[in-house]
Amino acid sequence: MKKNRIDVITLGCSKNLVDSELLMKQLLANGYTVKHDPDKPEGEIAVINTCGFIGDAKEESINMILEFAEAKKARKLSKLFVMGCLTERYMDELKAEIPEVDNFYGKFNWKMLISDLGKSFKQDIALERSITTPKHYAYLKISEGCNRTCSYCSIPIMTGKHQSRPIEEIEEEVRNLVAVGVKEFQVIAQDLSFYGYDNYKQAKLPELIERIAKIEGVKWIRLHYAYPANFPYDLLRVMRENDNVCKYLDIALQHVSDNMLTKMRRNISKQATYDLMKRIREEVPGIHLRTTLMVGHPGETKKDFEELLQFVNDMRFERMGAFPYSHEDGTYAYDNYKDSISDATKQERMDLLMSAQEKIAFETNEEKIGKTLKVVVDKEESDYYIGRTEYDSPEVDPEVLIKKNKMLNIGEFYNVKITDTQSFDLYGEVI
C-alpha cells in the first residue's frame, strides 16, 4: 500500500472517463499521486467510477466494488470511495449492502470527495483534466443528461434532464487542452442533437463545432451520439466547410421498422430515417456513418427484424454495432412491456446483423486500397505503428497498421497509402 497514492478505476463510457479525469486533476493539485486503471492497485485510497446502463455493466461495477471491499477488509486499502451512474441510481441499496465503502457519491456531487479527504476543490483549475488517453486526443463532453424518453433507456433516470454547457466554457476547455498537446477532440454527449435547446432555446451544435474548428491547434473534431429526430442539419454545412471537422458521425438509430420505432418511443418514422441518411450522405460526400442497433426489444416480430436487416444492407453503414435489449427496471419498457423474446433469438438476430455488417465493412475497406489517407499515429507496436484515419474513433473503430519503413512520431499526422485490408483493419505505408 503506497501512502498518498490514489487509484482511480473508471467503468463504462467515455463520459465517465471525463469525470474521472476532472477528479484526478483535483487530486493531483492537492498533492496526491494518482494512477488510472492500474494493472495492480497499490494506492492507500481507491475511487471507483461506476456504470449503471445495462445489466452487464451494473454487474461489472458491483463486482469491482466487492473486489476492492475485500482488499479493504484485508487491510490492503485504507479508504474506498465509489461514484458515478450506478451510485446515482442505487445509492441507498449500495450503502446497505456494501458497508466497507467509506462514502458513495452520485454522478454530479463527486466534488464532495475532495472535501471528504480534507482537501479543497480548486476552482481555478475546474476545467482542467488529467488526460488518461494518449496526449494527442481527448474526449470533450458538451452536455449532461437527456430529455428523450426512449422506452428501453435508463440513462435519463441517472443523469436527469439535458444540460448544455455554455459555448464559451467549452471553448476555454478546448484551448486548455490544445495548450497541453491535444490535437484531436472526440465531442461526446448523451444527445448531441439537443445541444443548445435548453439554455439557448435553439440548436447550437453547428455553431459550437464551427467555433471549436476555428481554434488554432485543433486538427480533428469527431462527433459522437447524435439523435435522429430533430437533427440539426446545418451541422452538415459545418462538416463540408471545415477540413478539421471529420467526415464522421455517430448517430444511434436503434431500429427502423415503424412498429419498433413507435414501441421504442423514438419520435421518428422509417421513411424519415431513410430520408435523413440519404440527406447526410448527399450533403457530406464520403462521410462515414457509425450507428448502433438494438434487437429483441419487446414486440419485435420476425418481420420487424427483417426490415432492420434490409436497412443495414440498404444503408451500408461504414461502422455499426448491435446489442440485445436489456430489461432495465425503472424504464418505460420495464413497466409496460414483457421481455418476451428469448435470449437465443436475441443472439441469433444480433449475429445475423453483425455478419451482414462484417461483409459491408470489408467491402468498404477494400475501396480504400490504393488510396492515400491522412492518418494519426496512436502507438508503436513490435511490427507496426498503429494509427487511425478521420473515419475512425479510438477504441471502437478500425485501425491502420503502418509498415515500419521509417521512424514515425506518436501523435503526428502522416499521409499513408493503403496497401491491404482485413475485415476491419487496414494496412498501409507512409509515403
Stockholm file with secondary structure:
# STOCKHOLM 1.0

chainA/1-431         MKKNRIDVITLGCSKNLVDSELLMKQLLANGYTVKHDPDKPEGEIAVINTCGFIGDAKEESINMILEFAEAKKARKLSKLFVMGCLTERYMDELKAEIPEVDNFYGKFNWKMLISDLGKSFKQDIALERSITTPKHYAYLKISEGCNRTCSYCSIPIMTGKHQSRPIEEIEEEVRNLVAVGVKEFQVIAQDLSFYGYDNYKQAKLPELIERIAKIEGVKWIRLHYAYPANFPYDLLRVMRENDNVCKYLDIALQHVSDNMLTKMRRNISKQATYDLMKRIREEVPGIHLRTTLMVGHPGETKKDFEELLQFVNDMRFERMGAFPYSHEDGTYAYDNYKDSISDATKQERMDLLMSAQEKIAFETNEEKIGKTLKVVVDKEESDYYIGRTEYDSPEVDPEVLIKKNKMLNIGEFYNVKITDTQSFDLYGEVI
#=GR chainA/1-431 SS CEEEEEEEEECSCHHHHHHHHHHHHHHHHTTCEEEESCSSCCEEEEEEEECCSSHHHHHHHHHHHHHHHHHHHTTSCSEEEEEEHHHHHHHHHHHHHCTTCSEECCSSCTHHHHHHTTCCCCGGGTTCCCCCSCTTEEEEECEECCCCCCTTCCHHHHHCSCEECCHHHHHHHHHHHHHTTCCEEEEECSCGGGTTTTTTSSCCHHHHHHHHHTSTTCCEEEEEEECSTTCCTHHHHHHHHCTTEEEEEEECCBCCSHHHHHHTTCSCCHHHHHHHHHHHHHHSTTCEEEEEEEECCTTCCHHHHHHHHHHHHHHCCSEEEEEECCCCTTSHHHHHCCCCSCHHHHHHHHHHHHHHHHHHHHHHHHTTTTCEEEEEEEEECSSEEEEECTTCCTTTSCCEEEECSSCCCTTCEEEEEEEEECSSCEEEEEC
#=GC SS_cons         CEEEEEEEEECSCHHHHHHHHHHHHHHHHTTCEEEESCSSCCEEEEEEEECCSSHHHHHHHHHHHHHHHHHHHTTSCSEEEEEEHHHHHHHHHHHHHCTTCSEECCSSCTHHHHHHTTCCCCGGGTTCCCCCSCTTEEEEECEECCCCCCTTCCHHHHHCSCEECCHHHHHHHHHHHHHTTCCEEEEECSCGGGTTTTTTSSCCHHHHHHHHHTSTTCCEEEEEEECSTTCCTHHHHHHHHCTTEEEEEEECCBCCSHHHHHHTTCSCCHHHHHHHHHHHHHHSTTCEEEEEEEECCTTCCHHHHHHHHHHHHHHCCSEEEEEECCCCTTSHHHHHCCCCSCHHHHHHHHHHHHHHHHHHHHHHHHTTTTCEEEEEEEEECSSEEEEECTTCCTTTSCCEEEECSSCCCTTCEEEEEEEEECSSCEEEEEC
//
